[in-house]
Amino acid sequence: MKASVIISTYNSPAWLEKVLWGYQCQTTPDFEIVMADDGSGAETKALIERFQAESPFDIRHVRHKDDGFRKWEIVNKAIEAAQGDYLIFTDGDCIPHRDLVAIHLARATPGRYLSGAYCRLPMAASRAIGREDIMTGRAFSLRWLAAHGYGPTVKWLKIAVAGTPFEGVFNRITPAKKTFNGNNSSCFRDDALRVNGFDTRIRYGGGDREFGYRLEHAGITPLLIRYSAPCLHLDHARGYKSTEVRDRNLQLIAESRAARRTRTEFGIVTHS
């Protein structure tokens, strides 16, 4: 089975470059990348073209014009363009653990979606990570992270436990909610199409969770892999956050859950 890794991005080529380095050192070759580009400029286009030329995997660039936050519209287009049977969703500011794709493929189970996790880095560590740190795996060393500003925290366990016999125990006992997280979650492409993709009415905040709830209403239940294949979330400003937009998103999500909705009319296929 082959995976399509759908990476959403918007005008952040310096961070995207680090993310793509992370996919160049994955332990499995069984994947392609589909860039879901929410209207980035020429610098991002040139970066993607360079990686298309030098990477051992296929990279598809799906883009629409810049017209505000329309992430879920372009992610839906990426789902349509994907050639893999299995979809891994992440963002252009999340450096993957070298086993991330292999773990998602190995744990893929009919009737389930996988819920992963990330470690949010401070700006100092985000800036310090270079190509060799990623290629050698040094960036996932707790010693290296501590030396670059990411001090001891309980979230270190996501990194410390990954790849050890203890990951299964931590995945079972974690109190974390089983939600679909757009930075590190996956499902079968047929299931994503079954629920008609992401609801494009939802702007920043919650669109991924709402997608997961509809999967669950359709009988696709979550399986946690928080401690199996983490990613490192690079720091950045969030000028697009809005209380008004957040409240509207919460209303839409609540309506979807109350109705136990399985499909959205504002997804891949839209209805007038």
Backbone bond lengths (Angstrom), bond angles and torsions (degrees), N, CA, C in turn:
res aa  C-N    CA-C-N  psi(-1)  N-CA   C-N-CA  omega(-1)  CA-C   N-CA-C  phi
1 M - - - 1.468 - - 1.530 109.17 -
2 K 1.319 115.57 139.90 1.458 121.39 -179.97 1.518 110.24 -110.15
3 A 1.319 115.99 143.06 1.462 121.43 179.43 1.518 110.54 -102.64
4 S 1.316 115.17 148.82 1.461 122.04 167.40 1.520 106.83 -110.46
5 V 1.320 116.49 116.93 1.458 121.47 178.03 1.525 107.47 -90.93
6 I 1.321 116.56 112.91 1.463 121.59 -179.00 1.524 108.64 -95.65
7 I 1.329 115.68 113.09 1.462 122.30 -177.12 1.523 109.08 -109.59
8 S 1.316 117.16 116.03 1.465 120.40 176.49 1.523 109.48 -85.48
9 T 1.331 115.84 141.36 1.465 119.47 -178.61 1.518 110.21 -150.86
10 Y 1.348 114.04 155.30 1.466 120.03 174.34 1.524 109.11 -155.65
11 N 1.324 116.64 107.01 1.464 124.01 172.02 1.526 114.23 46.39
12 S 1.322 116.19 49.89 1.461 120.74 175.91 1.529 109.39 -140.28
13 P 1.347 116.83 60.74 1.469 120.33 -173.60 1.527 114.32 -63.44
14 A 1.332 118.54 -32.84 1.467 119.78 -179.45 1.527 110.70 -63.53
15 W 1.330 116.76 -41.62 1.467 120.36 178.28 1.532 110.53 -74.31
16 L 1.321 117.47 -39.39 1.463 121.04 -179.60 1.521 111.29 -61.82
17 E 1.307 117.10 -36.72 1.463 120.04 177.95 1.526 110.54 -59.25
18 K 1.316 117.62 -42.96 1.466 121.06 179.77 1.525 110.90 -65.38
19 V 1.314 115.87 -38.17 1.464 120.42 178.61 1.533 110.34 -63.96
20 L 1.319 116.80 -44.64 1.462 119.97 -179.04 1.522 111.76 -67.95
21 W 1.319 118.23 -32.06 1.465 119.67 171.44 1.528 110.03 -58.34
22 G 1.334 115.52 -39.76 1.453 119.97 179.48 1.516 112.74 -61.67
23 Y 1.323 116.88 -34.82 1.467 118.89 178.55 1.521 111.68 -79.36
24 Q 1.321 117.40 -21.12 1.463 119.42 175.98 1.525 112.90 -70.33
25 C 1.325 118.20 -16.10 1.464 119.33 179.86 1.536 112.12 -117.18
26 Q 1.331 116.77 28.86 1.461 120.24 174.83 1.529 110.38 -68.04
27 T 1.320 116.01 151.25 1.464 120.99 -176.77 1.528 112.88 -83.18
28 T 1.320 118.00 -3.06 1.464 121.39 174.30 1.524 109.50 -128.81
29 P 1.339 117.10 143.79 1.476 119.67 177.59 1.529 112.42 -93.84
30 D 1.329 117.18 3.91 1.462 120.96 -169.89 1.523 112.88 -84.91
31 F 1.319 116.65 57.73 1.458 119.43 178.81 1.523 111.18 -158.14
32 E 1.312 114.38 159.93 1.453 123.88 168.25 1.525 106.91 -122.12
33 I 1.326 116.19 166.36 1.467 120.62 174.43 1.531 108.20 -116.57
34 V 1.324 115.25 136.17 1.456 121.16 172.44 1.524 107.02 -118.93
35 M 1.324 116.09 112.18 1.452 120.89 178.98 1.525 109.45 -80.18
36 A 1.332 116.47 119.85 1.464 122.25 175.80 1.524 106.78 -98.43
37 D 1.314 116.19 94.34 1.462 123.42 -169.23 1.530 110.16 -100.41
38 D 1.332 115.82 113.71 1.461 122.58 -174.66 1.533 112.47 -83.89
39 G 1.348 116.01 34.55 1.464 119.25 174.29 1.514 114.92 103.19
40 S 1.327 117.81 29.36 1.471 120.57 179.91 1.525 111.09 -66.28
41 G 1.336 114.27 164.31 1.452 121.05 -177.98 1.510 114.72 -89.71
42 A 1.341 115.56 -163.55 1.460 122.80 -172.32 1.522 113.06 -64.67
43 E 1.330 117.43 -32.93 1.466 119.54 -177.71 1.531 111.09 -64.75
44 T 1.307 116.37 -41.35 1.469 119.69 177.30 1.521 110.34 -66.53
45 K 1.313 117.96 -41.55 1.471 121.79 178.49 1.523 110.64 -58.73
46 A 1.327 117.38 -45.07 1.461 121.21 179.96 1.528 111.20 -65.09
47 L 1.325 116.90 -39.28 1.462 120.72 178.47 1.530 110.37 -62.56
48 I 1.317 116.70 -46.53 1.462 120.07 -179.05 1.524 110.36 -63.74
49 E 1.319 117.72 -40.58 1.467 120.79 178.62 1.525 111.02 -62.35
50 R 1.337 116.98 -37.94 1.469 119.34 177.23 1.518 111.29 -63.81
51 F 1.336 116.61 -44.20 1.458 119.23 179.64 1.532 111.74 -69.59
52 Q 1.322 117.31 -31.25 1.461 119.59 175.26 1.522 110.65 -60.98
53 A 1.331 116.60 -35.78 1.461 121.50 -177.36 1.526 112.73 -78.14
54 E 1.341 117.08 -28.97 1.464 118.78 -171.67 1.525 115.15 -111.25
55 S 1.324 118.43 -3.02 1.463 120.78 -175.57 1.522 111.78 -95.65
56 P 1.337 117.47 149.31 1.468 120.98 -179.44 1.523 113.30 -79.57
57 F 1.328 117.56 -3.69 1.461 121.55 179.76 1.529 109.25 -117.02
58 D 1.314 115.81 160.18 1.460 120.71 177.83 1.523 110.04 -74.82
59 I 1.328 116.38 142.88 1.462 122.42 174.31 1.521 108.35 -127.81
60 R 1.327 115.34 120.14 1.460 120.83 175.41 1.526 107.88 -102.10
61 H 1.317 116.20 137.09 1.468 120.75 -179.41 1.522 108.72 -110.44
62 V 1.328 116.28 106.57 1.462 122.40 178.94 1.525 107.13 -106.50
63 R 1.320 116.70 120.19 1.461 120.83 -172.69 1.527 110.88 -139.15
64 H 1.325 116.77 147.94 1.454 120.84 166.38 1.527 108.11 -128.12
65 K 1.315 117.47 171.07 1.460 120.19 -175.82 1.523 110.43 -69.70
66 D 1.298 115.00 156.81 1.469 122.27 179.99 1.528 109.06 -74.29
67 D 1.330 115.29 113.77 1.465 120.18 179.11 1.535 108.64 -144.88
68 G 1.335 115.58 51.99 1.459 120.61 -177.60 1.518 111.44 82.28
69 F 1.335 115.27 -174.34 1.469 121.07 -177.21 1.529 109.55 -71.42
70 R 1.361 114.84 107.05 1.462 120.62 177.86 1.522 109.64 -133.01
71 K 1.317 115.24 40.60 1.467 121.00 -175.48 1.517 112.39 -53.83
72 W 1.332 116.83 -47.12 1.469 117.86 -171.96 1.525 111.61 -71.83
73 E 1.309 118.18 -25.45 1.465 120.04 174.77 1.523 110.28 -65.55
74 I 1.329 117.33 -44.45 1.459 119.21 -178.18 1.522 110.99 -75.59
75 V 1.325 118.55 -31.06 1.462 120.11 174.77 1.528 110.03 -64.41
76 N 1.328 117.75 -39.64 1.463 120.39 176.16 1.522 111.44 -60.83
77 K 1.336 116.85 -39.99 1.461 120.13 177.77 1.528 110.70 -66.31
78 A 1.334 116.42 -34.01 1.461 120.37 177.25 1.524 111.12 -67.58
79 I 1.341 116.77 -37.24 1.469 120.31 176.06 1.523 109.52 -60.26
80 E 1.328 116.73 -43.60 1.464 120.19 178.86 1.526 111.32 -63.33
81 A 1.327 117.53 -36.87 1.466 121.52 -177.01 1.522 113.05 -79.25
82 A 1.328 117.58 -19.20 1.468 121.69 -174.60 1.525 111.56 -62.24
83 Q 1.325 115.79 139.16 1.464 122.15 179.25 1.532 112.25 -101.09
84 G 1.323 117.28 -11.89 1.457 120.41 -178.31 1.519 112.32 -82.02
85 D 1.329 115.64 156.71 1.471 121.21 175.28 1.520 111.51 -77.45
86 Y 1.336 116.19 -20.45 1.465 121.02 -173.90 1.526 108.55 -126.66
87 L 1.338 116.49 136.34 1.466 121.94 -174.82 1.520 110.88 -113.06
88 I 1.324 116.45 128.39 1.464 122.91 173.92 1.531 106.39 -112.22
89 F 1.325 115.94 123.65 1.463 120.93 -177.50 1.524 110.48 -103.62
90 T 1.327 115.70 132.90 1.457 120.31 178.25 1.529 108.57 -154.65
91 D 1.330 115.85 -178.12 1.470 121.53 -177.38 1.514 111.17 -120.80
92 G 1.330 115.57 161.33 1.452 121.66 -178.29 1.508 114.33 -77.31
93 D 1.341 117.13 14.66 1.460 121.12 173.21 1.525 110.91 -125.75
94 C 1.339 117.03 20.45 1.473 121.55 -177.08 1.526 110.57 -122.61
95 I 1.333 116.25 106.02 1.465 121.09 179.13 1.524 108.78 -77.25
96 P 1.342 118.29 124.47 1.467 120.19 -175.98 1.524 113.40 -80.95
97 H 1.321 115.91 144.87 1.457 121.33 165.48 1.525 107.54 -59.22
98 R 1.320 118.20 147.00 1.465 120.42 -174.06 1.532 113.08 -62.39
99 D 1.329 117.88 -20.27 1.464 121.49 178.27 1.525 112.92 -98.01
100 L 1.333 118.20 7.18 1.461 119.68 -171.64 1.533 112.27 -58.39
101 V 1.314 117.85 -51.36 1.460 119.50 -178.58 1.520 110.68 -64.73
102 A 1.328 117.43 -43.19 1.465 121.28 -178.97 1.521 111.32 -61.10
103 I 1.330 117.08 -40.70 1.468 120.79 -179.95 1.527 110.71 -66.69
104 H 1.327 117.07 -45.60 1.457 119.61 179.11 1.530 110.68 -59.55
105 L 1.320 117.35 -42.87 1.458 120.21 179.83 1.532 111.27 -67.68
106 A 1.314 116.85 -40.93 1.466 120.62 -178.13 1.523 112.28 -66.96
107 R 1.341 116.56 -33.37 1.471 120.36 -177.10 1.535 112.81 -94.29
108 A 1.324 117.87 -3.44 1.464 120.69 -179.65 1.521 109.76 -59.09
109 T 1.328 116.04 126.90 1.461 122.02 -175.37 1.521 109.49 -138.11
110 P 1.323 118.06 129.61 1.470 119.45 176.80 1.528 111.02 -54.71
111 G 1.329 115.95 137.54 1.451 120.76 -179.56 1.516 114.12 82.36
112 R 1.346 117.21 9.23 1.467 121.70 -179.84 1.519 109.77 -134.27
113 Y 1.328 115.32 154.19 1.459 120.39 162.71 1.516 107.29 -121.88
114 L 1.339 117.02 154.75 1.462 121.88 -176.36 1.520 110.32 -102.70
115 S 1.327 115.78 132.94 1.459 122.83 -178.69 1.522 109.24 -111.97
116 G 1.329 116.67 107.62 1.456 121.65 -179.47 1.518 112.15 -98.71
117 A 1.336 115.86 -164.43 1.465 120.03 -175.07 1.524 110.04 -151.68
118 Y 1.332 114.68 173.32 1.455 120.77 177.05 1.518 109.49 -141.39
119 C 1.328 115.22 166.17 1.465 122.51 172.36 1.523 107.22 -114.96
120 R 1.318 116.53 120.24 1.459 120.87 -177.87 1.526 110.09 -81.68
121 L 1.323 116.67 116.12 1.458 121.70 -177.56 1.523 111.53 -87.47
122 P 1.324 117.80 152.77 1.466 120.52 171.40 1.526 109.36 -74.82
123 M 1.313 116.59 167.59 1.459 120.63 -176.04 1.534 111.81 -61.56
124 A 1.328 117.61 -38.15 1.468 119.94 -178.11 1.522 111.07 -58.99
125 A 1.314 117.15 -47.34 1.461 120.81 179.54 1.522 110.95 -68.48
126 S 1.322 116.49 -38.19 1.465 120.87 179.73 1.526 111.01 -59.39
127 R 1.325 115.97 -44.02 1.462 120.07 -179.54 1.527 112.18 -72.22
128 A 1.322 116.53 -32.04 1.466 120.59 -173.56 1.523 113.22 -73.91
129 I 1.316 118.07 -27.81 1.466 120.82 -176.20 1.526 110.32 -64.56
130 G 1.332 114.46 123.99 1.452 120.96 178.16 1.515 111.57 -116.86
131 R 1.321 115.78 -178.95 1.461 120.51 -175.78 1.527 111.87 -59.90
132 E 1.322 117.81 -46.30 1.461 120.19 -177.88 1.525 111.72 -66.27
133 D 1.331 116.75 -34.13 1.471 119.77 177.51 1.526 110.71 -61.59
134 I 1.316 116.07 -35.41 1.461 120.57 179.66 1.520 110.89 -79.13
135 M 1.317 117.34 -46.28 1.461 121.07 -176.60 1.532 112.45 -64.17
136 T 1.312 116.86 -35.19 1.468 120.18 -179.67 1.526 112.42 -85.91
137 G 1.328 117.32 -10.95 1.458 120.80 -176.34 1.508 113.38 85.76
138 R 1.338 116.32 0.77 1.463 121.60 -177.65 1.532 111.75 -60.22
139 A 1.330 116.40 -32.01 1.465 120.02 -178.18 1.523 112.37 -64.89
140 F 1.327 117.88 -19.25 1.457 121.87 177.59 1.529 111.68 -99.64
141 S 1.328 115.97 13.48 1.469 120.85 174.55 1.523 109.08 -87.85
142 L 1.321 116.59 128.59 1.462 119.87 -179.73 1.523 110.94 -62.89
143 R 1.300 117.38 -33.65 1.462 120.48 178.03 1.523 110.50 -64.17
144 W 1.348 115.99 -44.41 1.464 119.59 179.56 1.530 110.04 -64.69
145 L 1.311 117.31 -45.07 1.461 121.08 -178.77 1.530 111.36 -62.28
146 A 1.338 116.46 -41.78 1.464 120.16 179.16 1.523 111.07 -63.89
147 A 1.320 115.60 -37.12 1.464 119.92 -179.45 1.526 112.10 -70.27
148 H 1.327 116.58 -15.37 1.462 120.45 -177.84 1.527 112.35 -116.87
149 G 1.327 115.90 25.95 1.460 119.30 168.70 1.511 117.54 101.09
150 Y 1.347 117.63 -3.27 1.463 119.49 178.39 1.529 107.85 -99.16
151 G 1.334 115.15 87.71 1.459 121.36 -172.48 1.515 113.68 -71.21
152 P 1.339 115.82 172.29 1.468 121.46 -178.40 1.533 112.16 -55.61
153 T 1.305 115.74 133.04 1.457 123.43 179.79 1.515 108.00 -155.57
154 V 1.324 116.71 157.91 1.463 120.08 178.60 1.524 110.86 -61.36
155 K 1.336 117.06 -24.24 1.463 120.38 179.49 1.520 111.87 -68.65
156 W 1.325 117.42 -15.27 1.463 120.83 173.99 1.525 111.43 -56.00
157 L 1.326 116.62 -28.74 1.462 120.48 -177.68 1.524 112.03 -58.45
158 K 1.341 116.93 -31.86 1.466 119.49 179.37 1.522 110.86 -60.17
159 I 1.329 116.04 -34.09 1.461 121.11 179.90 1.525 110.74 -85.62
160 A 1.333 116.18 -44.07 1.459 120.81 -175.75 1.524 112.69 -64.33
161 V 1.341 116.93 -34.54 1.459 121.45 -173.90 1.524 112.63 -87.59
162 A 1.336 117.87 -25.31 1.467 121.39 -177.21 1.528 111.08 -55.65
163 G 1.319 116.23 129.54 1.454 121.17 178.54 1.510 114.90 82.77
164 T 1.338 117.59 5.19 1.465 121.59 178.87 1.530 109.51 -108.92
165 P 1.344 117.96 167.04 1.468 120.50 178.22 1.527 113.35 -65.87
166 F 1.341 117.03 -9.67 1.466 120.19 -175.74 1.534 113.65 -89.86
167 E 1.322 117.57 -9.33 1.469 119.11 -173.78 1.527 111.78 -60.94
168 G 1.319 117.41 -38.45 1.454 120.60 -179.74 1.515 112.47 -62.92
169 V 1.319 115.94 -39.17 1.463 120.79 179.10 1.509 110.04 -63.90
170 F 1.328 116.89 -47.11 1.461 120.28 -178.92 1.532 111.81 -66.81
171 N 1.332 117.22 -35.44 1.468 119.45 176.25 1.528 111.20 -62.94
172 R 1.332 116.57 -32.10 1.467 120.19 -178.48 1.526 112.85 -80.59
173 I 1.333 117.73 -35.42 1.468 119.83 -172.24 1.528 113.08 -95.75
174 T 1.336 118.04 -8.88 1.467 119.18 -178.04 1.525 111.19 -61.21
175 P 1.340 117.04 138.35 1.470 119.83 176.56 1.531 112.43 -82.49
176 A 1.319 117.61 -0.28 1.469 121.32 -177.65 1.523 110.94 -60.56
177 K 1.319 115.83 144.15 1.456 120.69 179.08 1.528 110.35 -69.82
178 K 1.308 115.53 144.47 1.462 121.51 178.45 1.526 108.67 -86.84
179 T 1.308 115.82 88.53 1.459 121.18 -178.24 1.518 110.59 -123.42
180 F 1.314 115.82 161.48 1.461 120.88 175.11 1.516 107.68 -83.79
181 N 1.335 116.38 116.23 1.462 122.17 -176.48 1.528 108.88 -109.33
182 G 1.319 116.33 117.58 1.454 120.51 -172.90 1.506 115.48 -63.34
183 N 1.325 117.69 -10.36 1.464 120.40 178.95 1.527 113.02 -89.42
184 N 1.357 117.90 -14.17 1.462 119.62 -176.70 1.532 109.79 -171.40
185 S 1.319 116.71 69.04 1.461 121.36 176.62 1.520 108.60 -145.06
186 S 1.328 116.36 165.19 1.459 119.14 -174.59 1.517 111.74 -152.44
187 C 1.339 114.83 158.87 1.461 121.36 176.16 1.530 108.31 -160.91
188 F 1.317 115.86 167.91 1.450 119.91 174.72 1.534 109.59 -70.12
189 R 1.326 115.70 144.06 1.469 120.41 -179.29 1.525 110.68 -60.23
190 D 1.320 117.07 -39.02 1.462 120.26 179.27 1.529 111.52 -60.24
191 D 1.339 116.99 -35.44 1.465 119.92 179.22 1.524 111.13 -71.14
192 A 1.348 116.25 -37.73 1.471 119.69 177.12 1.524 110.48 -63.33
193 L 1.328 116.58 -39.67 1.459 120.50 178.01 1.529 110.78 -70.06
194 R 1.311 115.93 -34.89 1.467 121.03 -178.96 1.526 112.10 -59.73
195 V 1.344 116.71 -36.94 1.475 120.17 179.97 1.519 111.58 -96.04
196 N 1.353 115.82 5.75 1.479 122.99 175.94 1.521 113.34 68.83
197 G 1.347 115.69 32.23 1.460 119.93 173.87 1.511 113.73 69.37
198 F 1.333 115.37 -154.01 1.461 122.65 -174.39 1.529 110.88 -90.57
199 D 1.320 115.79 148.03 1.466 122.20 179.45 1.530 108.78 -79.22
200 T 1.329 116.73 112.79 1.462 120.92 -173.51 1.524 113.27 -75.34
201 R 1.320 117.68 -7.59 1.464 119.55 176.26 1.529 111.16 -73.11
202 I 1.325 116.31 -22.31 1.460 121.01 -176.84 1.525 108.93 -84.24
203 R 1.309 116.77 124.57 1.452 121.19 179.05 1.530 108.93 -92.98
204 Y 1.317 117.11 -148.39 1.458 118.91 -174.81 1.535 110.93 -62.13
205 G 1.334 115.31 124.54 1.455 120.75 174.01 1.513 114.25 104.59
206 G 1.347 117.33 97.90 1.451 120.75 169.62 1.510 117.11 105.24
207 G 1.324 118.88 -10.06 1.452 120.31 -179.37 1.520 113.12 -61.89
208 D 1.322 116.35 -34.29 1.465 120.04 178.43 1.528 110.95 -70.29
209 R 1.336 117.26 -42.26 1.473 119.82 179.15 1.527 111.04 -63.24
210 E 1.347 116.67 -41.69 1.457 119.99 -179.98 1.524 110.75 -62.38
211 F 1.322 117.38 -39.44 1.470 122.46 175.12 1.526 109.75 -58.55
212 G 1.330 116.59 -44.34 1.461 121.01 179.22 1.520 112.76 -63.75
213 Y 1.333 116.83 -39.58 1.465 119.49 178.68 1.527 110.54 -62.78
214 R 1.331 117.08 -40.50 1.466 118.91 178.56 1.526 111.40 -66.82
215 L 1.328 117.25 -35.64 1.461 119.48 173.74 1.530 110.24 -59.51
216 E 1.333 116.06 -44.34 1.463 119.92 -179.60 1.524 111.25 -64.58
217 H 1.326 117.45 -40.72 1.462 120.40 177.80 1.525 110.68 -62.25
218 A 1.338 116.39 -27.28 1.461 121.40 179.48 1.529 111.95 -88.10
219 G 1.333 116.76 4.78 1.456 120.67 177.56 1.512 115.45 93.11
220 I 1.346 117.11 9.84 1.471 121.72 178.54 1.528 107.30 -98.38
221 T 1.312 118.09 104.45 1.459 121.59 -171.61 1.529 112.00 -95.17
222 P 1.335 117.08 152.97 1.472 120.22 -176.00 1.521 113.87 -80.41
223 L 1.322 115.34 148.62 1.461 123.71 172.89 1.519 107.16 -129.36
224 L 1.330 117.40 122.47 1.462 120.82 -176.75 1.525 112.37 -78.13
225 I 1.336 115.82 134.46 1.467 121.83 171.33 1.540 109.03 -131.54
226 R 1.320 115.99 34.24 1.465 121.51 -176.24 1.518 112.92 -56.71
227 Y 1.306 116.63 -33.98 1.468 120.73 -175.20 1.519 112.30 -105.07
228 S 1.320 116.94 14.77 1.462 120.33 -177.17 1.521 113.25 -105.93
229 A 1.325 117.74 -40.27 1.464 121.02 -175.30 1.519 109.86 -148.69
230 P 1.324 118.13 78.02 1.470 121.25 -177.54 1.522 112.21 -77.84
231 C 1.312 115.72 169.44 1.458 121.06 169.09 1.527 108.10 -132.11
232 L 1.315 115.26 160.37 1.467 122.23 -179.72 1.517 108.58 -100.14
233 H 1.318 116.66 118.10 1.458 122.02 -177.57 1.522 109.10 -90.17
234 L 1.329 115.95 116.53 1.458 121.62 -179.38 1.522 110.73 -77.76
235 D 1.309 115.84 142.57 1.458 121.19 -174.54 1.534 110.91 -74.68
236 H 1.328 115.94 150.02 1.462 121.20 175.41 1.523 109.20 -167.29
237 A 1.316 115.09 161.75 1.461 120.49 177.49 1.527 110.27 -71.50
238 R 1.325 115.68 155.56 1.471 121.11 -179.79 1.529 109.71 -129.15
239 G 1.316 115.40 65.54 1.446 120.73 -177.19 1.510 114.31 -69.85
240 Y 1.346 116.40 -11.69 1.454 120.09 -177.59 1.525 112.29 -88.61
241 K 1.309 119.78 -0.52 1.460 122.14 179.70 1.529 109.91 -69.97
242 S 1.325 116.23 139.79 1.456 121.36 -176.86 1.516 108.83 -149.02
243 T 1.336 116.57 130.92 1.463 120.41 177.87 1.522 111.14 -62.51
244 E 1.321 116.61 -40.12 1.463 120.82 180.00 1.529 111.07 -62.56
245 V 1.337 116.02 -45.53 1.458 120.41 179.75 1.528 110.19 -65.57
246 R 1.317 116.35 -40.90 1.468 120.40 179.64 1.522 110.79 -60.73
247 D 1.327 117.18 -45.01 1.461 120.61 -179.43 1.525 110.92 -63.05
248 R 1.322 117.06 -40.10 1.458 120.77 177.53 1.527 110.66 -64.38
249 N 1.331 116.53 -42.06 1.460 120.57 177.95 1.528 111.38 -60.00
250 L 1.341 115.87 -45.57 1.460 120.30 -179.64 1.528 111.19 -61.16
251 Q 1.324 116.12 -37.05 1.464 120.07 178.16 1.529 110.54 -64.22
252 L 1.323 116.87 -45.33 1.463 121.05 179.74 1.523 111.53 -63.79
253 I 1.337 115.91 -40.50 1.462 120.14 179.67 1.522 110.42 -66.05
254 A 1.329 116.82 -42.94 1.466 121.16 178.91 1.523 110.99 -61.43
255 E 1.328 117.08 -41.17 1.455 121.04 178.94 1.527 110.98 -63.95
256 S 1.313 116.57 -40.81 1.460 121.37 179.52 1.528 111.29 -63.70
257 R 1.326 116.16 -41.80 1.459 120.15 -179.72 1.525 111.08 -70.45
258 A 1.322 117.32 -42.29 1.466 120.67 -178.04 1.530 111.00 -63.12
259 A 1.319 116.33 -37.16 1.462 120.69 -179.30 1.526 112.31 -85.51
260 R 1.334 116.39 -4.24 1.464 122.21 -175.37 1.543 109.69 49.46
261 R 1.316 113.02 47.14 1.461 120.94 -177.49 1.522 110.99 -68.68
262 T 1.313 117.04 136.96 1.460 121.41 176.35 1.525 111.92 -103.11
263 R 1.331 117.47 -30.05 1.463 121.95 -179.86 1.518 110.39 -123.60
264 T 1.321 114.13 149.66 1.461 119.57 172.23 1.512 108.82 -106.10
265 E 1.318 116.82 144.68 1.451 121.04 174.61 1.521 111.38 -85.61
266 F 1.337 116.11 1.54 1.467 121.40 -178.16 1.521 109.60 -122.56
267 G 1.334 115.74 46.96 1.451 120.77 -176.55 1.522 112.91 -118.68
268 I 1.326 115.64 -135.10 1.461 120.65 -178.80 1.517 110.49 -61.59
269 V 1.326 115.02 -48.06 1.469 121.14 173.85 1.528 106.60 -102.48
270 T 1.314 117.33 123.30 1.462 120.74 -177.70 1.518 110.22 -105.55
271 H 1.329 115.52 155.06 1.453 122.22 -179.51 1.517 108.65 -123.90
272 S 1.292 117.35 133.81 1.461 121.42 179.15 1.526 110.15 -82.16
